[in-house]
C-alpha cells in the first residue's frame, strides 16, 4: 500500500488564524484511494500538528509520528489510539530499516556524540532492543535488502554493498568507479531480484 500525508489550510475569518487539517491517505498498488483519515480532528485552534513520518508498526497498523504525539491508524483507515511523545519517541523519523518486520530507528545518546540502532516500542516510548551492527555503519546510506539476497543494502560514494546482520564488513556488489554509471548523489537503491 501507498501511504501519504495530505494537508489543507484555511483561514478562520473569526479568529484570523489559519487552521490546518491533516489526513493520512492509504492507496492500493494502482493508486486508488482506500481510506482517508483525519488525524487533526479534535485539535484546538491554537494547537499545531506536524507529521514527521508515517511508519509501519510491524503489527499490521501505522504510526503517524508527530513531535508532540503519536497516532496509531489501522490499515482500513481508522484511528486506533493516540499516545503522548516522550524523549525516546519525540525525534523519531523514518526507520533506518526493518528487522523481523519491526522498524529500527537511528537513535543518539544524550550529547549526540554516538548513534545506535534500536527497535522502539512506540506505544510505550521505550527502546526494547539495541540492534548490533558493524562499527562503520554510519558511513553508509542504508536501504532495505528486499530481493537482494542480503538483509540490508548499503551505499557510499564508492559503490553498493550487501550486509547481513552479524557481518563485521559489508560485501561489495557494485563498484561505482568501474560501473560506467553517472553516480553523483545516488539517493535510492532497490533490487529487482538477487541478480539485478
Number of C-alpha atoms within 10 A of each C-alpha: 12 13 19 12 19 13 12 10 10 11 11 11 8 6 9 9 12 14 19 18 17 20 20 22 17 21 15 12 9 8 11 11 14 14 17 19 19 17 21 19 10 8 13 9 12 9 10 12 16 16 20 16 15 22 19 20 20 13 9 10 17 21 22 23 25 21 19 16 17 23 21 24 23 16 16 12 19 16 17 12 12 15 15 16 21 16 11 16 25 17 16 20 18 15 20 17 19 19 15 7 12 17 20 21 22 18 22 15 9 9 6 8 7 10 13 17 20 21 20 22 16 22 17 14 17 15 16 12 12 14 15 12 17 13 10 10 17 13 11 15 17 21 19 19 21 15 14 19 15 18 17 20 27 23 24 14 15 13 18 19 20 22 23 16 14 10 12 13 15 20 15 15 15 14 15 17 12 9 10 8 9 9 13 8 8 12 9 10 14 13 14 9 10 11 9 8
